[in-house]
């Protein structure tokens, strides 16, 4: 890739952030519309979970494939294809006549979205080559992810109350089309020097694992754990995971090279992303249902109630990027884990949602924690793998986020459903949600502990040695290819 001027590099960063804003906005913007969808389509709690998780599961399943495909075929080409599919899916979502059609259209959206997150990160990594400049660019990118996901409930509430839930998807169309055009004008084409081969069996096993696991978790409270479909799905999920690991160890170029999990920082980033985003997905799902179904707030008022969380995330996301660039990922991860842990404890031990003062304190704390979370995850995941595999590194990090969000909505929603003896709007909501908040306490504690343990100097030295050896192998391969 040719060296770009500082102005053009900033333009590339802005285009990537623009695209990522709408992709990650759609992770959360639909949450405040769930009670409206429940009323319009007569949906059950599990149906509401599927409107969120269908999008997350498909993105999580295809991110790694999209990243490696972009490394091979061209990052700009795949990025533009993803934008076109995402805009098409958004139009279909806005026209959906039933909940089933909406879920299907969300799948189309997700196929396009899977081509954007890892490819954008790969483009940024290859455009910003100086380490400190790259760290700051990653901080801006990760801040955009956090800010868009936190602003989703507020924008969603405004659109649902003023125009209707279908307007949520109209928002994506002009932004997506603008990003498509600007990409053609400013983003240079690039490919990896040694792109990975496709791994169709690994891809199939990953899709099977995530889909059946989520089905078992979501459907278990309604169907019962003894239902053949539920335990059958659980068995298939376990077998798929075992098969995926066995296949990855045997094939020369697997979709996920398990050797990279020898890097403590990389492994830590993956687990932190899953647990941190599980807490976030479950937290947002429970609170949007509580504010509207129990407190009786409108979608806009529910979004305004969640504004302290969005504001705290907006402030802390760029601050986290600067901390990562200046001091490394450990401090932001410690702050993230501590703030999320304090917030989850307020809800689990003190029923924070029953009093405005503790409710807003919990929202601010969670926003601080979530704002601090994104930049160090991305930085440690990318720095834990060779530069030539930037697309795969970004895809694994993004996959971990989506898997965490999907499991958070599925698992914590299932805990809520299991504890409810009446309707969602009933007085038993707070007590039914309490075990879910204790699960969030565990997730936040994992972020704090792993963020401290896996980002120390010893872990960094091991990662540096692993990356150096892989980069040496890449250079040797390139030299051999040039002499043939």
GUNUBA-226176 format. One record per atom (N, C-alpha, C, O): residue in three letters; x, y, z. Coordinates in steps of 0.2 Angstrom, whole numbers, plus 5000, padded with zeros to 4 digits. Layout:
BEGIN
alaXYZ/...
REM end
This chain:
BEGIN
unk500449945000/unk500050005000/unk500450065000/unk500950075004/unk500350114996/unk500750174995/unk500650215002/unk500150215005/unk501150255003/unk501150305009/unk500650355008/unk500650395002/unk500150365012/unk499650425011/unk499850485015/unk500150485020/unk499550535013/unk499650605016/unk499250605023/unk498750565023/unk499450645028/unk499050645034/unk498350655033/unk497950625037/unk498150705029/unk497450725028/unk497050665025/unk496550645027/unk497350625020/unk497050565017/unk496950515022/unk496450475022/unk497450505027/unk497450455032/unk496850465037/unk496450425039/unk496750535038/unk496150555043/unk495550535039/unk495050525042/unk495550555032/unk494850535029/unk494750465029/unk494150445029/unk495250425028/unk495150345028/unk494850325035/unk494350295036/unk495150355040/unk494850345047/unk494150365048/unk493750325051/unk494050425045/unk493350455046/unk492850405042/unk492250395045/unk493050385036/unk492550335033/unk492450275036/unk491850245037/unk492950245039/unk492950185043/unk492450195049/unk492050145050/unk492550245052/unk492150255058/unk491450275056/unk490950255060/unk491350305051/unk490650315049/unk490250255048/unk489650245050/unk490550205044/unk490250145043/unk490150105049/unk489650075050/unk490650105054/unk490650065060/unk490050095064/unk489750055068/unk489950155064/unk489450195068/unk488750155067/unk488450145071/unk488550155060/unk487950125059/unk487850055060/unk487350025062/unk488450015059/unk488449945061/unk488349925068/unk487949885070/unk488749965072/unk488649955079/unk488049985082/unk487849965088/unk487850035079/unk487250065081/unk486650015081/unk486250015086/unk486649975076/unk486149925075/unk486149865080/unk485749825081/unk486749865084/unk486749815089/unk486349835095/unk486049795099/unk486149895096/unk485849925102/unk485249965101/unk484749965105/unk485149995095/unk484650045093/unk483950005094/unk483450045095/unk483949945092/unk483249915092/unk483049895099/unk482449875099/unk483449895104/unk483249875111/unk482649915113/unk482149885116/unk482649985112/unk482050025115/unk481450015111/unk480850035113/unk481449985105/unk480849965101/unk480549895103/unk480049885100/unk480849855107/unk480649795108/unk479949795111/unk479549745109/unk479749835116/unk479049835118/unk478549845113/unk478049825112/unk478749895108/unk478349915102/unk478249855098/unk477749835095/unk478849815096/unk478749755092/unk478349705095/unk477949665092/unk478449695102/unk478049645106/unk477249665105/unk476849615104/unk477049725105/unk476349745104/unk476149735097/unk475649715096/unk476549765092/unk476349755085/unk476349685082/unk475849675079/unk476749645084/unk476849575082/unk476549525087/unk476549465085/unk476349545093/unk476149495098/unk476749445099/unk476649385100/unk477349465100/unk477949425101/unk478049405108/unk477749435113/unk478349345109/unk478549325116/unk479249355117/unk479549385113/unk479449335124/unk480149365126/unk480649325121/unk481149365119/unk480549265120/unk481049235115/unk481049265108/unk481649265105/unk480449285106/unk480449315099/unk480849385099/unk481249395095/unk480749415105/unk481149485106/unk481949465106/unk482349505103/unk482149415109/unk482849395110/unk483049385103/unk483649405101/unk482649355099/unk482949335092/unk483049395087/unk483449395083/unk482649445088/unk482749505084/unk483449535085/unk483649565081/unk483649525091/unk484349555093/unk484849505091/unk485349515088/unk484749435093/unk485249385092/unk485349365085/unk485949345084/unk484849365081/unk484949345074/unk485449385071/unk485849355067/unk485449445072/unk485949495069/unk486649485072/unk487149475068/unk486649475079/unk487349465082/unk487649395080/unk488249395079/unk487249345080/unk487549275078/unk487849275071/unk488349245070/unk487449305066/unk487649295060/unk488349345059/unk488849315056/unk488349395062/unk488949435062/unk489549405065/unk490049395062/unk489449375071/unk489949335074/unk490149275070/unk490749265070/unk489749245066/unk489949185063/unk490349205057/unk490749165054/unk490249255054/unk490549275047/unk491149325047/unk491449335042/unk491249355053/unk491749405054/unk492449375052/unk492749415048/unk492649325054/unk493249295052/unk493349275045/unk493849295042/unk492849245042/unk492849235035/unk492849305031/unk493249305026/unk492549355033/unk492549415030/unk493249445030/unk493549475025/unk493549445036/unk494249475037/unk494749435033/unk495149475029/unk494749375032/unk495249335028/unk495049345021/unk495549345017/unk494449345019/unk494249365012/unk494549425010/unk494749435004/unk494449475014/unk494649545012/unk495449545012/unk495649575007/unk495749515016/unk496549505015/unk496749475008/unk497249495006/unk496249435006/unk496449395000/unk496249434993/unk496549434989/unk495549454993/unk495249484987/unk495349554987/unk495249584982/unk495449594993/unk495549664993/unk495049694998/unk494449684998/unk495349735002/unk494949765008/unk494449815006/unk493849815008/unk494649855001/unk494149904999/unk493549874995/unk492949894996/unk493649824991/unk493149784988/unk492649754992/unk492049764992/unk492949714997/unk492449685002/unk492049735006/unk491549725008/unk492449785008/unk492149845012/unk491549875009/unk490949885012/unk491549885002/unk491049914998/unk490449864998/unk489849884998/unk490649804997/unk490149744996/unk489749745002/unk489149735002/unk490049745008/unk489749745014/unk489249805015/unk488749795018/unk489449865013/unk489049925014/unk488449915010/unk487849935012/unk488449895004/unk487949884999/unk487449835002/unk486849845002/unk487649775005/unk487249725008/unk486849755014/unk486249745016/unk487249795018/unk486949815024/unk486449865023/unk485849865026/unk486549915018/unk485949955016/unk485349925013/unk484749935015/unk485449865009/unk484949825007/unk484549795012/unk483949795013/unk484849765017/unk484549735023/unk484149785027/unk483649765030/unk484449845028/unk484049895032/unk483449915028/unk482949925032/unk483449925022/unk482749935018/unk482249875019/unk481749895020/unk482549815019/unk482049755020/unk481849755027/unk481249745028/unk482249775032/unk481949785039/unk481449835040/unk480949815043/unk481449885036/unk480949945037/unk480349925034/unk479849955035/unk480349875029/unk479749845026/unk479449785029/unk478949765026/unk479749755034/unk479549695036/unk478849685039/unk478649735043/unk478449645036/unk477749635038/unk477549595045/unk477049605047/unk478049565047/unk477949515053/unk478649515056/unk479149525054/unk478649485062/unk479249475066/unk479749425062/unk480349435063/unk479449375059/unk479849325056/unk480249355050/unk480849345049/unk479849405046/unk480249435041/unk480749485043/unk481249495040/unk480649515049/unk481049565052/unk481749525054/unk482249545052/unk481649465057/unk482249425059/unk482649405052/unk483249405052/unk482249385047/unk482649365041/unk482949425038/unk483549425035/unk482649485038/unk483049545035/unk483649565040/unk484149595037/unk483549555046/unk484149565050/unk484749525049/unk485349545049/unk484549465046/unk485149415044/unk485449445038/unk486049445038/unk485049475033/unk485449505027/unk485849565030/unk486449575027/unk485549605034/unk485949665037/unk486649635040/unk487149665039/unk486549585044/unk487149555047/unk487649525042/unk488249535044/unk487449495037/unk487949475032/unk488349535029/unk488949525029/unk488049585028/unk488449645026/unk488849675031/unk489449695030/unk488549675037/unk488949705043/unk489549665045/unk490049695047/unk489549605043/unk490149555045/unk490749575041/unk491249565042/unk490549615035/unk491149635030/unk491449695032/unk491949725029/unk491149735037/unk491349795039/unk491849805045/unk492349835044/unk491649775050/unk492049785056/unk492749765056/unk493249805057/unk492949695054/unk493649675053/unk493949705048/unk494549725048/unk493649725042/unk493949755036/unk494149825038/unk494649845036/unk493749865041/unk493849925043/unk494549925048/unk494949975047/unk494549885053/unk495049885057/unk495749865053/unk496249885055/unk495649815048/unk496249795044/unk496449855040/unk497049865039/unk496049895037/unk496249955033/unk496550005038/unk497050035036/unk496350015044/unk496650065048/unk497350045050/unk497750085050/unk497349975052/unk498049955054/unk498549955048/unk499149975050/unk498349955042/unk498849955036/unk498950025034/unk499450045031/unk498450075035/unk498550145034/unk499050175039/unk499450215037/unk498850165045/unk499250195051/unk499850145053/unk499650105057/unk500450155050/unk500950105051/unk501350125057/unk501750085060/unk501450185059/unk501850205065/unk501450185071/unk500850205072/unk501750155076/unk501450125082/unk501050165086/unk500450155087/unk501350225088/unk500950275092/unk500350305088/unk499750305091/unk500450315082/unk499850345078/unk499350295077/unk498750305077/unk499550225076/unk499050175075/unk498650165081/unk498050155081/unk499050165087/unk498650165094/unk498150215094/unk497550205097/unk498250275092/unk497750325093/unk497250315088/unk496650335090/unk497350295082/unk496850285077/unk496350225079/unk495750235079/unk496650175082/unk496250115085/unk495850145091/unk495250125092/unk496150195095/unk495750225100/unk495150255097/unk494550255100/unk495250295092/unk494650335089/unk494150285086/unk493550285087/unk494350225083/unk493950175080/unk493550145086/unk492950135085/unk493850125091/unk493550085096/unk493050135100/unk492550115102/unk493250195101/unk492850245104/unk492150255100/unk491650265102/unk492250255093/unk491650255089/unk491150195090/unk490550205090/unk491450135091/unk491050075092/unk490750085099/unk490150075099/unk491050105104/unk490750115111/unk490250165110/unk489650155113/unk490350225107/unk489850285107/unk489250265103/unk488750275105/unk489350225097/unk488750215093/unk488250165097/unk487650165097/unk488650115101/unk488150065104/unk487850095110/unk487250075112/unk488150145113/unk487850175119/unk487350225117/unk486850235120/unk487450255111/unk486950305109/unk486250275106/unk485750305105/unk486350205104/unk485750175101/unk485150185104/unk484650195101/unk485050175111/unk484450175114/unk484150245114/unk483550255113/unk484550295114/unk484250365114/unk484050385107/unk483450405106/unk484450365102/unk484150385095/unk483550335093/unk483150355090/unk483650275096/unk483050225094/unk482450255098/unk481850255094/unk482450275104/unk481850305107/unk481550365104/unk480950375103/unk482050405101/unk481750465098/unk481450455091/unk480950475090/unk481750405088/unk481350385081/unk480750345082/unk480250355079/unk480750295087/unk480150255088/unk479550305090/unk479050295088/unk479650355095/unk479150395097/unk478950445092/unk478350465092/unk479350465088/unk479250525083/unk478950495076/unk478550525073/unk479250445074/unk479050415067/unk478850345067/unk478350335064/unk479150305071/unk478950235072/unk479550195071/unk480150215069/unk479550125073/unk480150085074/unk480450075067/unk481050065067/unk480050075062/unk480350065055/unk480850125053/unk481350105049/unk480850185056/unk481250235055/unk481950225057/unk482450255055/unk482050175062/unk482650155065/unk483150135059/unk483750145059/unk482850095054/unk483250065049/unk483350115043/unk483850105039/unk482950165042/unk482950215037/unk483650255038/unk483950275034/unk483850265045/unk484450305046/unk485050275043/unk485450315041/unk485050215042/unk485650175039/unk485750195032/unk486350195029/unk485250205028/unk485250215021/unk485750275018/unk486150255015/unk485550335020/unk485950385018/unk486750385020/unk487150405017/unk486850365027/unk487450355029/unk487850305025/unk488450315024/unk487550245024/unk487850195021/unk488050205014/unk488550195011/unk487550245010/unk487750265003/unk488250315003/unk488750314998/unk488350365008/unk488850415008/unk489550375009/unk490050395006/unk489550325014/unk490150295015/unk490350255009/unk490950245008/unk489950225005/unk490050184999/unk490450224994/unk490950204991/unk490150284993/unk490450334988/unk491150364991/unk491650364987/unk491150374997/unk491850404999/unk492350355000/unk492950364999/unk492150295001/unk492650235000/unk492950234994/unk493550224993/unk492550234988/unk492850234982/unk493350294980/unk493750284976/unk493250344983/unk493650404982/unk494250404986/unk494750434983/unk494250384992/unk494850394997/unk495150334999/unk495750345001/unk494850274999/unk495150225003/unk495550184997/unk495250154992/unk496250174998/unk496650134993/unk496450054994/unk496350035000/unk496550024989/unk496449954989/unk497149924992/unk497649944991/unk497049864996/unk497549834999/unk497449765000/unk496849745001/unk497949715000/unk497849645002/unk498449625006/unk498949655007/unk498349565010/unk498849545014/unk499449505009/unk499249485004/unk500049515011/unk500549485007/unk500549405007/unk500749375002/unk500249375012/unk500149305012/unk499449285015/unk499349265020/unk498949295010/unk498249285013/unk498049215015/unk498349175012/unk497649215020/unk497449145022/unk496949105017/unk496549145013/unk497049045017/unk496549005012/unk495849005016/unk495849005022/unk495348995012/unk494648985015/unk494648915019/unk495048865017/unk494248915024/unk494148855028/unk493448845029/unk493148855034/unk493148815024/unk492348805024/unk492148755029/unk491648775032/unk492548705031/unk492248665037/unk492348695043/unk491848695047/unk492848735044/unk492848775051/unk492348825051/unk492048835056/unk492148855045/unk491648905045/unk490948875047/unk490548905051/unk490848815044/unk490248785045/unk490148755053/unk489648765056/unk490648735055/unk490648715062/unk490548775067/unk490248765072/unk490848835065/unk490748895070/unk490048915069/unk489748925075/unk489748915063/unk489048935063/unk488548895066/unk488148915070/unk488748825066/unk488348775069/unk488348785077/unk487848785080/unk488948795079/unk489048805086/unk488648865089/unk488348855094/unk488748915086/unk488448985089/unk487748975088/unk487348995093/unk487448955082/unk486748955081/unk486348905086/unk485848925089/unk486648845087/unk486348795091/unk486348815099/unk485948805103/unk486948835101/unk487048865108/unk486548915109/unk486248915115/unk486448965105/unk486049015106/unk485348995107/unk484949015111/unk485148945102/unk484448925102/unk484348885108/unk483748895111/unk484748845111/unk484648805117/unk484548855123/unk484148845127/unk484948905123/unk484948955129/unk484248995129/unk483949005134/unk484049015123/unk483449065122/unk482849015123/unk482349045127/unk482848965120/unk482148925120/unk482048875126/unk481548855128/unk482648865130/unk482548825136/unk482048845141/unk481648805144/unk481948915143/unk481448935148/unk480748915146/unk480348895150/unk480648925139/unk479948915137/unk479748845135/unk479248825137/unk480248805132/unk480148735130/unk480248695136/unk479948635136/unk480748715141/unk480948665146/unk481648635144/unk481748615138/unk482048625149/unk482648595147/unk482648525145/unk483148495142/unk482048485146/unk482048415144/unk481748415137/unk481648355134/unk481548465134/unk481348465127/unk481848435122/unk482448455123/unk481648395118/unk482148365113/unk482548415109/unk483148405108/unk482148465107/unk482548515103/unk483048555107/unk483548575104/unk482848565113/unk483348605117/unk483948565119/unk484548585117/unk483848505121/unk484448465123/unk484848445117/unk485448425117/unk484448425112/unk484748415105/unk485248465103/unk485748455100/unk484948525103/unk485348585101/unk486048595105/unk486548605103/unk485948585112/unk486548585116/unk487048535114/unk487648545115/unk486848475113/unk487248415111/unk487648435104/unk488248425104/unk487248465100/unk487548485093/unk488048535094/unk488548535091/unk487948585099/unk488348645100/unk489048615103/unk489548635101/unk488948565108/unk489548545111/unk489948505106/unk490648505106/unk489648465102/unk490048425097/unk490348465091/unk490848455089/unk489948525090/unk490248565085/unk490848605087/unk491348615084/unk490848625094/unk491448655097/unk492048605097/unk492648625095/unk491948545099/unk492448495099/unk492748485092/unk493348485091/unk492248485087/unk492448465080/unk492848525078/unk493348515074/unk492648585080/unk493048645077/unk493748655080/unk494248665076/unk493848635086/unk494548635089/unk494948575086/unk495548595085/unk494648525085/unk495048465082/unk495248485075/unk495848465073/unk494748515071/unk494948525064/unk495448585064/unk495948585060/unk495448635069/unk495948685069/unk496648665070/unk497148695068/unk496648605074/unk497348585075/unk497648535070/unk498248525069/unk497148515065/unk497448465060/unk497548505053/unk497948475050/unk497148555052/unk497148585045/unk497748635045/unk497948665050/unk498148635039/unk498648685039/unk498548755040/unk498948795043/unk497948785037/unk497748855038/unk497048855041/unk496548865036/unk496948845047/unk496248845050/unk495948915050/unk496348965049/unk495348925050/unk495048995051/unk495249035057/unk495449085056/unk495348995062/unk495649025068/unk496248985070/unk496148925072/unk496849015070/unk497448975071/unk497548975079/unk497649025082/unk497448915082/unk497448905089/unk498148925092/unk498148935098/unk498648925088/unk499248945091/unk499249015094/unk499649025098/unk498849055091/unk498949125093/unk498649135100/unk498749185103/unk498249085102/unk497949085109/unk498549075114/unk498449075120/unk499149055112/unk499749055116/unk499949125119/unk500249125124/unk499749175115/unk499849245117/unk499349255123/unk498749255122/unk499649275129/unk499149285135/unk498749355133/unk498149355135/unk499049405130/unk498749465129/unk498149455124/unk497549475124/unk498249415119/unk497749395114/unk497149355117/unk496649375116/unk497349305120/unk496849265124/unk496449305129/unk495849295129/unk496849345132/unk496449385137/unk495949435134/unk495449445136/unk496149465128/unk495749515124/unk495149475122/unk494549505123/unk495149415120/unk494649375118/unk494149365123/unk493549375123/unk494349335129/unk493949325135/unk493649385138/unk493049385140/unk494049435138/unk493749505141/unk493249525136/unk492749555139/unk493349525130/unk492749545125/unk492149505126/unk491649535126/unk492149445127/unk491549405127/unk491249415134/unk490649435134/unk491649425140/unk491249435146/unk491049505147/unk490449515149/unk491449555144/unk491249625145/unk490649635141/unk490149675143/unk490649615135/unk490049625130/unk489449585132/unk488849605130/unk489549525135/unk488949495138/unk488649535143/unk488049535143/unk489049565147/unk488749605153/unk488349665149/unk487849685152/unk488649695144/unk488349755141/unk487649735138/unk487149765138/unk487749675134/unk487149655130/unk486549645135/unk485949665134/unk486649605140/unk486149585145/unk485949645149/unk485349655150/unk486349695151/unk486249755154/unk485749795150/unk485249815153/unk485849805144/unk485449845140/unk484749815139/unk484249845139/unk484749755137/unk484149715136/unk483649715142/unk483049735141/unk483949705148/unk483549705154/unk483249775156/unk482649785158/unk483749825155/unk483449895157/unk482949925152/unk482549965154/unk483049915146/unk482549935141/unk481849905142/unk481349945142/unk481849845144/unk481249805145/unk480949835152/unk480349845153/unk481349845157/unk481149865164/unk480849935163/unk480349955166/unk481249985160/unk481050055160/unk480350065156/unk479950105158/unk480250025151/unk479550035147/unk479049985150/unk478450005150/unk479149925151/unk478649875153/unk478449885161/unk477849875163/unk478949895165/unk478849905172/unk478649975174/unk478149985178/unk479150025172/unk478950095174/unk478450125170/unk478250185171/unk478350095164/unk477850125159/unk478150185155/unk477650225153/unk478750195154/unk479050255151/unk478950235143/unk478850185141/unk478950295139/unk478950285132/unk479650275130/unk480050275134/unk479650255123/unk480350235121/unk480850295121/unk481350285123/unk480550355120/unk481050415120/unk481250425128/unk481850435129/unk480750425132/unk480950435139/unk481450375142/unk481850395146/unk481350315139/unk481750265141/unk482450275138/unk482950265142/unk482550305132/unk483150325130/unk483450385134/unk484050385135/unk483050425136/unk483350485140/unk483550455147/unk484050485149/unk483250405150/unk483450385156/unk484150345155/unk484550355160/unk484250315149/unk484950285148/unk485450335145/unk486050315144/unk485250395145/unk485750445142/unk486350455147/unk486950465144/unk486350455153/unk486950455157/unk487450405156/unk488050415156/unk487150345154/unk487650285152/unk487950305145/unk488550295144/unk487550335140/unk487850355134/unk488350415135/unk488850415132/unk488150455139/unk488650515140/unk489350495143/unk489850515141/unk489250455148/unk489850425151/unk490350385146/unk490950395146/unk489950345142/unk490350315137/unk490650355132/unk491250345130/unk490350415130/unk490550455125/unk491150495128/unk491650505124/unk491150505134/unk491750545137/unk492350495138/unk492950515137/unk492250435140/unk492750385142/unk493050345136/unk493650325136/unk492650345130/unk492950305125/unk493550335122/unk494050305121/unk493550405120/unk494150435118/unk494750435123/unk495350435121/unk494550445129/unk495050445135/unk495350375135/unk495950375136/unk494950325134/unk495250255134/unk495750255129/unk496350225130/unk495650275123/unk496150275117/unk496750305119/unk497250285117/unk496750365122/unk497350405124/unk497750365129/unk498350365129/unk497350335134/unk497750295139/unk498050235136/unk498650225138/unk497750205131/unk498050145128/unk498650175124/unk499250135125/unk498650225121/unk499150255117/unk499750275121/unk500350265119/unk499650305127/unk500150335131/unk500350285137/unk500950285138/unk499950235139/unk500150195145/unk500050125144/unk500150085148/unk499750105138/unk499550035137/unk498850015140/unk498550055142/unk498649955139/unk497949935140/unk497849915147/unk497249915148/unk498249905151/unk498149875158/unk497649925162/unk497149905164/unk497849995162/unk497450035166/unk496750045164/unk496350045168/unk496650055157/unk495950065155/unk495549995157/unk494950005158/unk495849935156/unk495449875158/unk495349875165/unk494749845167/unk495749895169/unk495649895176/unk495049945178/unk494649925182/unk495050005175/unk494550045176/unk493850025174/unk493350035177/unk493849985168/unk493249965165/unk492949905170/unk492449905171/unk493449865172/unk493149805176/unk492949835183/unk492349815185/unk493249885186/unk493049915192/unk492349945192/unk491949935196/unk492249985186/unk491650025186/unk491049985184/unk490549995187/unk491149935180/unk490649885178/unk490449845184/unk489849825185/unk490949825188/unk490849785194/unk490449825199/unk489949795202/unk490549885200/unk490249925205/unk489449935202/unk489049935206/unk489349945196/unk488749955193/unk488349895194/unk487749895196/unk488549835192/unk488249775193/unk488049755200/unk487549725201/unk488449775205/unk488349765212/unk487749805214/unk487349785218/unk487749865212/unk487149905214/unk486449875212/unk486049875216/unk486449845206/unk485849815204/unk485749745207/unk485149725209/unk486249705208/unk486149635211/unk486049645218/unk485649605221/unk486349685222/unk486349685229/unk485849735232/unk485649725238/unk485749785228/unk485349845231/unk484749865227/unk484449915228/unk484549825222/unk484049835218/unk484049915215/unk483549955216/unk484549925212/unk484649995210/unk484150025206/unk483950085206/unk483749985202/unk483250005197/unk482650035201/unk482250065198/unk482550015207/unk481950045211/unk482050115214/unk481550135216/unk482550145213/unk482650215215/unk483050255210/unk483550225208/unk482850315209/unk483150355203/unk483850365205/unk484250365200/unk484050385211/unk484750395212/unk485250345211/unk485750355208/unk485050285213/unk485450225212/unk485450205205/unk485950175202/unk484850205202/unk484750195195/unk485250235190/unk485650205186/unk485250295191/unk485750335187/unk486450325189/unk486850335185/unk486550315195/unk487250305197/unk487550235194/unk488050235192/unk487050185194/unk487250125190/unk487350135183/unk487850105180/unk486950175180/unk487050195173/unk487750225171/unk488050215166/unk487850275175/unk488550315174/unk489150265175/unk489550275171/unk489050225180/unk489650185182/unk489750135176/unk490250115173/unk489150105173/unk489250055168/unk489450095162/unk489850065158/unk489250155160/unk489450195155/unk490250205155/unk490550195150/unk490450225161/unk491250235162/unk491550165160/unk492050165156/unk491350115163/unk491650045162/unk491650025154/unk492150005152/unk491050035151/unk491050015144/unk491450055140/unk491750035135/unk491450125141/unk491850165137/unk492550155138/unk492950165133/unk492850125143/unk493550105144/unk493650045141/unk494250025140/unk493150005139/unk493349935137/unk493549925130/unk493949875129/unk493349965125/unk493449945118/unk494149955116/unk494349905113/unk494450005117/unk495150025115/unk495649965117/unk495949945113/unk495649955123/unk496149905125/unk496049835122/unk496549795121/unk495349815121/unk495249745118/unk495549745111/unk495849705109/unk495349795107/unk495649805100/unk496349805100/unk496649765096/unk496649845104/unk497449855104/unk497749785106/unk498249775102/unk497549755111/unk497849695113/unk497749635108/unk498249595107/unk497149635105/unk497049585100/unk497449595094/unk497749545092/unk497549655092/unk497949665086/unk498649655087/unk499049625083/unk498849685093/unk499649685094/unk499849615096/unk500449595096/unk499349565097/unk499449495099/unk499549455093/unk499649395094/unk499449475087/unk499549435081/unk499949475076/unk500049535076/unk500249445071/unk500749475066/unk500349525062/unk499749515061/unk500649575059/unk500349625056/unk500049605049/unk499449625047/unk500349545046/unk500049525040/unk499349495041/unk499049485036/unk499249475047/unk498549445048/unk498149495052/unk497749475056/unk498149555050/unk497749605053/unk497049595053/unk496649605057/unk496849575047/unk496149555046/unk495849505050/unk495349515053/unk496249455051/unk496049395055/unk496049415063/unk495549405066/unk496549455065/unk496549485072/unk495949525073/unk495649515078/unk495849575069/unk495249615070/unk494549575070/unk494149595074/unk494549525066/unk493949485065/unk493849445071/unk493249435074/unk494349415074/unk494349375081/unk494049425086/unk493649405090/unk494349485087/unk494149535092/unk493449555091/unk493049555096/unk493249565085/unk492549585084/unk492049525085/unk491549535087/unk492249465083/unk491849405084/unk491749395091/unk491249385093/unk492249405095/unk492249395102/unk491749445105/unk491349435110/unk491749505103/unk491249555105/unk490549535103/unk490049535108/unk490349515097/unk489749495095/unk489449435099/unk488949425101/unk489949385099/unk489749325103/unk489549345110/unk489049315113/unk489949385113/unk489749405120/unk489049445121/unk488749425125/unk488949485116/unk488349525116/unk487749475115/unk487249475118/unk487849425110/unk487349375109/unk487149335115/unk486649315116/unk487749305118/unk487649265124/unk487349305130/unk486949275134/unk487549365130/unk487249405136/unk486449415135/unk486149405140/unk486249435129/unk485549435128/unk485149365129/unk484649365132/unk485449315126/unk485149245126/unk485149225134/unk484649205136/unk485749225137/unk485849195144/unk485449235149/unk485049205153/unk485549295149/unk485249345154/unk484549345153/unk484149355158/unk484349355147/unk483649345145/unk483249285147/unk482749285150/unk483649225147/unk483349165149/unk483349165156/unk482849135159/unk483849195160/unk483749195167/unk483149235169/unk482849215174/unk483049285166/unk482449335167/unk481849295166/unk481349285170/unk481749255160/unk481149215159/unk481049165164/unk480449145165/unk481549135166/unk481549075171/unk481249105177/unk480949065181/unk481449165179/unk481149185186/unk480549225186/unk480249235191/unk480249235180/unk479649275179/unk479049225180/unk479049165177/unk478549235184/unk477949195185/unk477349225182/unk476849205182/unk477449285179/unk476849325176/unk477149365170/unk477649345167/unk476749415168/unk476949455162/unk477649495163/unk477849505169/unk477949515158/unk478549555158/unk478449625162/unk478849645165/unk477749645162/unk477649705165/unk477449695173/unk477249745176/unk477449635175/unk477249625182/unk477749645187/unk478349665186/unk477549645193/unk477949665199/unk478549625201/unk478949645204/unk478549565198/unk479049515199/unk479749525195/unk480149485196/unk479749575191/unk480249585186/unk480949595190/unk481449565188/unk480949635195/unk481549655199/unk481849595202/unk482449585201/unk481449555205/unk481749495209/unk481949445203/unk482449405204/unk481549435198/unk481749395192/unk482449415189/unk482749365187/unk482549475189/unk483149495185/unk483749495190/unk484349505188/unk483649485196/unk484249495201/unk484749435200/unk485349455200/unk484649375198/unk485149325197/unk485549345190/unk486149335190/unk485149375186/unk485549405180/unk486049455181/unk486549455178/unk485849495186/unk486349545188/unk486949515192/unk487549545191/unk486849465195/unk487449435199/unk487849405193/unk488449395194/unk487549375188/unk487949355183/unk488449405180/unk488949395178/unk488149465179/unk488549525177/unk489049545181/unk489649565179/unk488949535188/unk489549545193/unk490149495191/unk490649515191/unk489949435190/unk490449385188/unk490849405181/unk491449405181/unk490449435176/unk490749455170/unk491249515171/unk491749515169/unk491049565175/unk491449625177/unk492049605181/unk492549625179/unk491949555185/unk492549535189/unk493049495184/unk493649505185/unk492849465179/unk493249435175/unk493649485171/unk494249475169/unk493349535169/unk493649595165/unk494249625169/unk494749635167/unk494049635176/unk494549665180/unk495149615181/unk495749645181/unk495049555183/unk495549505184/unk496049495178/unk496649495178/unk495649475172/unk496049465166/unk496449525164/unk496949515161/unk496049585164/unk496449645162/unk497049655166/unk497549685163/unk497049635172/unk497649645176/unk498249595174/unk498849605174/unk497949535174/unk498449475173/unk498749465166/unk499349455166/unk498349485161/unk498549465154/unk498949525151/unk499049515145/unk498949585154/unk499349635151/unk499949655154/unk500149715153/unk500249615158/unk500849635162/unk501449625157/unk501349605152/unk502049645160/unk502649645156/unk502849575154/unk503049565148/unk502749515158/unk502849455156/unk502449425150/unk502649405145/unk501749445150/unk501349425145/unk501549465138/unk501549435133/unk501749525139/unk501949565133/unk502549535130/unk502549535124/unk503049515134/unk503649485131/unk503449425127/unk503749415122/unk503049385130/unk502849315126/unk502549335120/unk502649305115/unk502049385120/unk501749405114/unk502249435109/unk502149415103/unk502749475111/unk503149505106/unk503549445103/unk503749455097/unk503849395107/unk504149345104/unk503749305099/unk504049285094/unk503149295100/unk502749255096/unk502549295089/unk502649265084/unk502449355090/unk502349395084/unk502949405080/unk502949395073/unk503549415083/unk504149415079/unk504249355075/unk504449355069/unk504149295078/unk504249235075/unk503849225069/unk504049195064/unk503249245070/unk502749235064/unk502949285058/unk502849275053/unk503149345060/unk503349395055/unk503949375052/unk503949385045/unk504449345055/unk504949315052/unk504749265047/unk505049255041/unk504349225049/unk504049165044/unk503749205038/unk503849175032/unk503349255039/unk503049295033/unk503549315029/unk503549315022/unk504149345031/unk504649375027/unk505049325023/unk505249325018/unk505149265027/unk505449205023/unk505049185018/unk505349165012/unk504349175019/unk503949155014/unk503949205008/unk503949185002/unk503949265009/unk503949315004/unk504649315000/unk504649324994/unk505149305003/unk505849295000/unk505849234996/unk506149244990/unk505649184998/unk505649114994/unk505149124988/unk505349104982/unk504649164989/unk504149174983/unk504449214978/unk504349204972/unk504849264980/unk505149314975/unk505749284971/unk505949304966/unk506049234974/unk506649194971/unk506449144966/unk506849114962/unk505849124967/unk505549064962/unk505449094955/unk505249054951/
REM end
